[in-house]
Amino acid sequence: MQHDDVIWSIINKTFCQYKSQTKSQKFCRNEYNLTGLCNRSSCPLANSQYATVREEDGICYLYMKTIERAAFPAKLWEKVKLSRNFEKAMTQLNENLVFWPGFIKQKCKQRLVKICQYLIRMRKLKLKRQKKLVPLQRKIERRERRREEKALVAARIDNHIEKELLDRLKQGTYGDIYNFSQKAFEKAIEHEVVDDEDVEKEVDKEESDEEEIEAEVERELEEEYDDDEEENRVFVEDFEESDDDMEDMGDEDLGDDDSSAEDSSDDDEQPPSSKKKGPKAPKSRKPRLEIEWETETEPKEKQKVSS
């Protein structure tokens, strides 16, 4: 038979593995403790008749310990599932703890209220958007960073070695005494083909640029030539005879050819009978043309050109 007073005297004055001493108070870490305090009425080890409320995966359970089951440790605690409805859970507590001490009954109800409150808060927080805290493992990050740096250095060395070997193969340093991997050979050929295509594209681009430049130069020269022609355009007007024009023409003819005038005067003085009969050369009298030179800067000038 269990003696509660003896057990409490030993636990209280000597060692207890669940007891946690602070400056002001003593606490109990036992999972079946009703209040969390280390005292005579709340100790689950020093009370043969004891009850508590616990929460497991969002469901509340009533745990009851009786004197009759003290000899069977595996069956020491009786477990009763409580309803999710708070009122129904309270009625279940009252039914199961009818003849129990008032202290245990009151503390069980108080514990049920607190558990139901934090379950409601948990459900509300679960519906909200929360930030997930991810711990940073500095040691692993530094190790991975060092490995990446070493891998990059090793890759550069491999590329340099591969390039040097390909250059030696092109130069024929090794001759035909080695059999190299076909994949590496095809890879080198593909790089060369790509380089040749790039060179051809650059050459074609340069040629097309040169042709465009030549076409632009020719176009500019043609525009300049057209502008000059427009500036030096000649306007020829129809000639109209007048008395003044005829006098001017007569004077010019006299000034230019005196001999012809003298001959004509002699012929006039001679009688008509004395004139020699023969074919007369027709006198060519060309019309006088007026040519206008139109320019943008200078005003219009009329020049008389006789031909």
CORKADA-V200900 format. One record per backbone hydrogen bond with DSSP energy under -0.5 kcal/mol. CO is the residue of the C=O (numbers start at 1). NH is the residue of the N-H. E is the energy in kcal/mol with one decimal. If there is no record, write none. Layout:
co->{CO | CO}
nh->{NH | NH}
e->{E | E}
//
This chain:
co->{2 | 3 | 4 | 5 | 6 | 7 | 8 | 9 | 10 | 16 | 18 | 20 | 25 | 26 | 27 | 30 | 36 | 37 | 39 | 42 | 48 | 50 | 52 | 54 | 56 | 59 | 60 | 61 | 61 | 62 | 63 | 64 | 65 | 66 | 67 | 69 | 71 | 72 | 73 | 76 | 78 | 80 | 85 | 86 | 87 | 88 | 89 | 90 | 91 | 92 | 93 | 95 | 101 | 102 | 103 | 104 | 105 | 106 | 107 | 108 | 109 | 110 | 111 | 112 | 113 | 114 | 115 | 116 | 117 | 118 | 119 | 120 | 121 | 122 | 123 | 124 | 128 | 131 | 132 | 133 | 135 | 136 | 137 | 138 | 139 | 140 | 141 | 142 | 143 | 144 | 145 | 146 | 147 | 148 | 149 | 150 | 151 | 152 | 153 | 154 | 155 | 156 | 157 | 158 | 159 | 160 | 161 | 162 | 163 | 164 | 165 | 166 | 167 | 168 | 168 | 169 | 174 | 178 | 181 | 182 | 183 | 184 | 185 | 186 | 187 | 188 | 189 | 190 | 191 | 192 | 193 | 194 | 195 | 196 | 197 | 198 | 199 | 200 | 201 | 202 | 203 | 204 | 205 | 206 | 207 | 208 | 209 | 210 | 211 | 212 | 213 | 214 | 215 | 216 | 217 | 218 | 219 | 220 | 221 | 222 | 223 | 224 | 225 | 226 | 227 | 228 | 230 | 233 | 234 | 235 | 235 | 242 | 243 | 244 | 245 | 246 | 247 | 248 | 249 | 250 | 251 | 252 | 253 | 257 | 258 | 259 | 260 | 261 | 262 | 263 | 264 | 265 | 266 | 271 | 276 | 282 | 283 | 284 | 289 | 289 | 290 | 291 | 291 | 292 | 292 | 293 | 293 | 301 | 301 | 303 | 303 | 304 | 305}
nh->{4 | 7 | 8 | 9 | 10 | 11 | 12 | 13 | 14 | 19 | 29 | 27 | 22 | 38 | 20 | 33 | 28 | 39 | 43 | 34 | 50 | 65 | 63 | 61 | 59 | 56 | 82 | 54 | 63 | 80 | 52 | 78 | 50 | 69 | 70 | 72 | 73 | 75 | 76 | 66 | 64 | 62 | 89 | 90 | 91 | 92 | 93 | 94 | 95 | 96 | 97 | 98 | 105 | 106 | 107 | 108 | 109 | 110 | 111 | 112 | 113 | 114 | 115 | 116 | 117 | 118 | 119 | 120 | 121 | 122 | 123 | 124 | 125 | 126 | 127 | 128 | 130 | 133 | 134 | 135 | 137 | 138 | 141 | 142 | 143 | 144 | 145 | 146 | 147 | 148 | 149 | 150 | 151 | 152 | 153 | 154 | 155 | 156 | 157 | 158 | 159 | 160 | 161 | 162 | 163 | 164 | 165 | 166 | 167 | 168 | 169 | 170 | 171 | 172 | 173 | 172 | 177 | 180 | 185 | 186 | 187 | 188 | 189 | 190 | 191 | 192 | 193 | 194 | 195 | 196 | 197 | 198 | 199 | 200 | 201 | 202 | 203 | 204 | 205 | 206 | 207 | 208 | 209 | 210 | 211 | 212 | 213 | 214 | 215 | 216 | 217 | 218 | 219 | 220 | 221 | 222 | 223 | 224 | 225 | 226 | 227 | 228 | 229 | 230 | 231 | 232 | 233 | 294 | 236 | 237 | 292 | 246 | 247 | 248 | 249 | 250 | 251 | 252 | 253 | 254 | 255 | 256 | 257 | 261 | 262 | 263 | 264 | 265 | 266 | 267 | 268 | 269 | 270 | 275 | 278 | 284 | 285 | 286 | 291 | 305 | 237 | 293 | 303 | 235 | 294 | 295 | 301 | 293 | 303 | 291 | 305 | 306 | 289}
e->{-0.7 | -1.9 | -2.4 | -2.1 | -1.8 | -2.5 | -3.0 | -1.7 | -2.0 | -0.9 | -2.6 | -2.9 | -1.9 | -1.8 | -2.9 | -1.4 | -1.9 | -1.0 | -0.9 | -0.6 | -0.7 | -3.7 | -3.0 | -3.1 | -1.1 | -2.9 | -2.6 | -2.4 | -0.6 | -2.2 | -2.4 | -3.0 | -2.1 | -0.6 | -1.6 | -1.2 | -0.5 | -0.9 | -1.2 | -0.7 | -2.3 | -3.3 | -2.3 | -2.0 | -2.0 | -2.0 | -2.0 | -2.2 | -2.1 | -2.3 | -2.1 | -0.6 | -2.0 | -2.6 | -2.4 | -2.1 | -1.8 | -2.4 | -2.3 | -2.2 | -2.1 | -2.0 | -2.2 | -2.5 | -2.1 | -2.2 | -1.8 | -1.8 | -2.0 | -1.9 | -2.1 | -2.0 | -2.4 | -1.9 | -1.3 | -1.2 | -0.5 | -0.6 | -0.7 | -0.6 | -0.6 | -1.1 | -2.2 | -2.5 | -2.0 | -2.6 | -2.3 | -2.2 | -2.0 | -2.2 | -2.3 | -2.3 | -2.4 | -2.5 | -2.2 | -2.5 | -2.2 | -2.3 | -2.1 | -2.3 | -2.4 | -2.3 | -2.6 | -2.6 | -2.4 | -2.4 | -2.5 | -2.3 | -2.3 | -2.1 | -2.4 | -2.4 | -2.0 | -0.9 | -2.5 | -0.5 | -1.0 | -0.6 | -1.7 | -2.6 | -2.4 | -2.2 | -2.2 | -2.5 | -2.0 | -2.1 | -2.7 | -2.4 | -2.3 | -2.6 | -2.4 | -2.1 | -2.2 | -2.6 | -2.4 | -2.2 | -2.5 | -2.7 | -2.2 | -2.3 | -2.5 | -2.5 | -2.2 | -2.4 | -2.4 | -2.2 | -2.2 | -2.5 | -2.4 | -2.2 | -2.3 | -2.6 | -2.3 | -2.3 | -2.4 | -2.4 | -2.2 | -2.4 | -2.5 | -2.4 | -2.1 | -2.2 | -2.1 | -2.2 | -2.0 | -2.2 | -1.0 | -1.1 | -0.6 | -0.6 | -1.5 | -2.2 | -2.5 | -2.7 | -2.5 | -2.4 | -2.5 | -2.4 | -2.4 | -2.2 | -2.7 | -2.3 | -2.0 | -1.0 | -2.5 | -2.3 | -1.8 | -2.2 | -2.5 | -2.0 | -1.5 | -2.0 | -1.9 | -0.7 | -0.5 | -0.6 | -0.9 | -0.7 | -0.5 | -1.5 | -1.1 | -0.5 | -1.6 | -1.4 | -0.7 | -0.6 | -0.8 | -1.2 | -0.6 | -1.6 | -0.7 | -0.5 | -1.2}
//
